[in-house]
Amino acid sequence: MTDWNPDSYARFTGLRLRPAADLLAQVPGDLPPGPVVDLGCGAGAAGPLLRARYGSRRIEGLDSSAAMLDKARGTACYDSLADADIATWHPADPPALIFSNAVLHWLGPHDTLLPRLVQGLAPGGVLAVQMPGQHDAPSHRLARDTAWGLFPALGPAAPDRPAVATPDAYWHLLSPHGTVSAWETTYLQHLAPVPSGHPVRAFTESTVLRPILAPLDPDQQATFLAAYDAALDLAYPRLRDGSALFPFRRVFFVVRT
């Protein structure tokens, strides 16, 4: 896939940042010595929250997108920013907190990745994670079904399996490694009208649609987006002003060693 588009992703910063704030509110206040790592920091949206909470403590941002890291530098909230692959990353200094907002659903398998992250923490450290749990929602299911119906060869590029498990599954996975709090929240998001297409498509275009659109030529993209918009109109009827209500499920857990 091409690199992330920070400007497209940032169109919904407020909606995307609320779960990060809700996750941070559940992180214990008495962290051990060590850095705070914003794992998959993206454009640095959570950087101001982390800096406000942790003051002069060292804050490190990690991401695999050069474009996103460039944006994160502009926040001036990080002591260091590094291009890193989360799947193979190991901290040089055991972190007091690994904070990961809307990132780990892109990676797997979670049954090996998450215990490894916990084991890299300082004693008494915390892993705090939030991930979208939208795999079975119409927004995501219709994207897959529409793409596969029009272009069957896309199937292997977007496997039809949940990337995010249930809160109780994460509790069972991680409870041998520490004290776990796990929960889920469905946010009712009111999406404003957009100049072109459905408001839900505008929200998903910078995330779940990326691997679908990437292999398509411009004409194929236009065909897919028109069909996807039509399907979204049935699943998420637009309100009188052209806006739409978009329920969005997110899964959270906090682990303390």
C-alpha positions in Angstrom: 0.0 0.0 0.0 1.0 3.6 -0.4 1.9 5.6 2.7 -0.8 6.9 5.0 -2.3 10.3 4.1 -2.2 12.4 7.3 -4.5 15.1 6.0 -7.2 12.6 5.1 -6.9 10.8 8.4 -7.0 14.1 10.3 -10.4 15.0 8.9 -12.0 13.1 11.8 -9.4 13.8 14.5 -12.0 14.7 17.2 -13.9 11.4 16.7 -10.7 9.4 16.6 -9.1 11.1 19.6 -12.0 10.5 22.0 -11.3 6.8 22.5 -7.6 7.7 23.1 -8.7 10.0 25.9 -11.0 7.4 27.3 -8.2 4.8 27.3 -5.7 7.2 28.9 -8.2 7.9 31.7 -8.0 4.2 32.7 -4.2 4.1 33.0 -3.1 4.0 36.6 -1.4 7.2 37.9 1.5 5.5 39.7 3.7 4.3 36.9 7.2 3.1 37.5 10.3 4.8 36.2 10.7 4.5 32.4 9.6 6.2 29.2 6.1 6.4 27.8 5.9 4.9 24.3 3.2 6.0 21.9 3.1 2.8 19.8 1.9 3.6 16.3 1.8 7.3 17.1 0.7 8.3 13.6 0.5 12.0 13.2 0.9 12.5 16.9 -2.8 13.1 17.8 -2.3 11.5 21.2 0.9 13.4 21.8 -0.6 16.4 23.5 -2.7 14.1 25.8 0.4 12.2 26.8 2.5 15.3 27.4 -0.2 16.9 29.5 -0.5 13.8 31.6 3.1 12.9 32.0 4.9 16.3 32.0 8.6 16.0 31.8 8.7 12.2 31.5 10.4 10.9 28.3 7.8 10.3 25.6 8.7 8.3 22.5 6.7 7.9 19.3 7.0 5.0 17.0 5.3 4.5 13.6 6.1 2.9 10.2 4.7 5.8 8.2 7.2 8.5 7.2 4.4 10.9 6.3 2.7 10.4 9.7 6.0 10.8 11.6 6.6 14.1 9.8 3.3 15.4 11.1 4.0 14.1 14.6 7.2 16.1 14.7 5.1 19.3 14.4 3.4 18.6 17.7 6.6 19.1 19.7 5.2 16.6 22.2 7.8 13.8 21.7 11.4 13.5 22.9 12.0 11.1 20.1 10.3 9.7 17.0 11.4 6.6 15.2 10.4 4.6 12.1 9.7 1.1 13.5 7.9 -2.1 12.7 5.7 -2.9 15.7 5.7 -6.6 14.8 9.4 -6.8 15.5 10.1 -3.8 17.8 11.8 -4.3 21.2 12.3 -1.4 23.5 15.8 -0.3 24.3 14.7 0.8 27.8 11.7 -1.0 29.5 8.8 1.4 29.2 6.6 2.5 32.1 3.7 2.7 29.6 3.1 1.4 26.1 0.1 3.3 24.8 -1.4 2.1 21.5 -4.4 3.9 20.0 -6.1 2.4 16.9 -3.1 0.5 15.6 -2.8 -3.1 16.7 -5.8 -4.3 14.7 -3.5 -4.0 11.6 -1.1 -6.5 13.2 -1.2 -10.1 14.3 -1.2 -12.6 15.6 -2.3 -11.0 18.9 -1.8 -14.2 20.9 2.0 -13.7 20.5 2.3 -10.0 19.9 0.5 -8.8 23.0 2.2 -11.0 25.6 5.6 -9.9 24.0 4.7 -6.3 24.5 3.7 -6.8 28.1 6.9 -8.7 28.8 8.9 -5.8 27.5 7.5 -3.4 30.2 9.3 -2.2 33.3 8.1 -4.0 36.4 4.7 -2.5 37.3 4.4 -1.1 33.8 1.2 -0.8 31.8 0.1 -1.8 28.3 -2.9 0.3 27.2 -4.6 -0.6 23.9 -7.6 0.6 22.0 -8.6 -1.0 18.7 -11.6 -0.6 16.3 -13.9 -3.6 16.5 -15.8 -2.8 13.3 -15.0 -5.9 11.2 -18.7 -7.1 11.2 -20.3 -3.7 11.0 -21.9 -2.7 7.7 -19.2 -0.1 6.9 -16.5 -2.8 6.8 -18.6 -5.8 5.6 -20.0 -3.8 2.7 -16.5 -2.6 1.7 -15.3 -6.2 1.5 -18.5 -7.6 -0.2 -18.6 -4.8 -2.8 -14.9 -5.1 -3.6 -15.0 -8.9 -3.9 -18.2 -8.8 -6.0 -16.7 -6.3 -8.5 -13.1 -7.5 -8.4 -12.9 -11.1 -7.0 -9.1 -11.1 -7.1 -9.1 -8.6 -4.2 -10.3 -11.3 -1.8 -6.9 -12.6 -0.5 -5.8 -8.9 0.1 -8.5 -8.4 2.7 -9.1 -11.6 4.7 -12.7 -12.1 5.9 -11.8 -12.7 9.5 -12.0 -10.5 12.6 -8.7 -8.8 13.4 -9.9 -7.8 16.9 -11.2 -10.3 19.4 -13.7 -9.7 22.2 -12.8 -8.1 25.5 -13.1 -11.4 27.4 -10.7 -13.1 24.9 -8.1 -10.4 25.7 -8.7 -10.8 29.4 -8.0 -14.6 29.1 -5.0 -14.0 26.9 -3.3 -11.4 29.1 -4.4 -12.2 32.7 -1.4 -14.7 33.1 0.8 -11.6 32.6 -0.8 -9.1 34.9 -3.9 -7.4 36.1 -6.3 -6.8 33.2 -9.2 -4.5 32.7 -11.0 -5.0 29.3 -14.1 -3.5 27.9 -15.8 -2.2 24.7 -17.7 0.9 23.8 -19.9 1.8 20.8 -19.7 5.5 19.9 -22.6 7.0 18.0 -20.7 9.2 15.6 -22.6 12.0 13.8 -20.8 12.5 10.5 -21.2 15.8 8.7 -22.2 16.0 5.1 -19.4 15.7 2.5 -19.1 17.3 -0.9 -18.9 13.9 -2.7 -20.0 10.4 -1.6 -21.4 9.1 1.6 -20.2 10.5 5.0 -19.3 7.0 6.2 -17.1 6.5 3.1 -15.3 9.7 4.0 -14.5 8.2 7.4 -13.4 4.8 6.1 -11.5 6.0 3.0 -8.3 6.8 5.0 -8.3 3.5 6.9 -10.2 0.3 5.9 -10.5 1.2 2.3 -6.8 1.7 1.8 -5.9 -1.9 1.0 -9.0 -2.2 -1.2 -8.3 0.9 -3.3 -4.5 0.5 -3.5 -4.5 -2.2 -6.3 -7.3 -0.6 -8.4 -6.7 1.8 -11.3 -8.6 5.1 -11.2 -11.6 3.8 -13.3 -11.9 0.7 -11.0 -11.7 2.9 -7.9 -14.6 5.1 -9.2 -16.7 2.0 -9.9 -16.0 0.6 -6.5 -16.7 3.9 -4.7 -20.0 4.5 -6.5 -21.2 1.0 -5.6 -20.0 1.3 -2.0 -21.8 4.7 -1.6 -25.0 3.1 -2.8 -24.7 0.3 -0.3 -23.9 2.7 2.5 -27.0 4.7 1.7 -29.1 1.7 2.6 -27.1 0.8 5.7 -26.7 4.3 7.0 -29.5 6.5 5.6 -28.5 10.1 5.3 -30.4 12.6 7.4 -32.2 15.5 6.0 -29.1 17.7 5.9 -26.9 15.0 4.3 -25.2 13.9 7.5 -25.3 10.4 8.9 -25.2 8.5 12.2 -22.4 6.0 12.3 -22.2 3.6 15.3 -18.5 2.6 15.8 -17.4 -0.2 18.2 -14.1 0.0 19.9 -12.3 -2.6 22.1 -10.1 -1.6 25.0 -7.8 -3.2 27.5 -5.3 -2.1 30.1 -2.7 -4.6 31.5 -0.5 -3.9 34.5 2.4 -6.2 35.3 
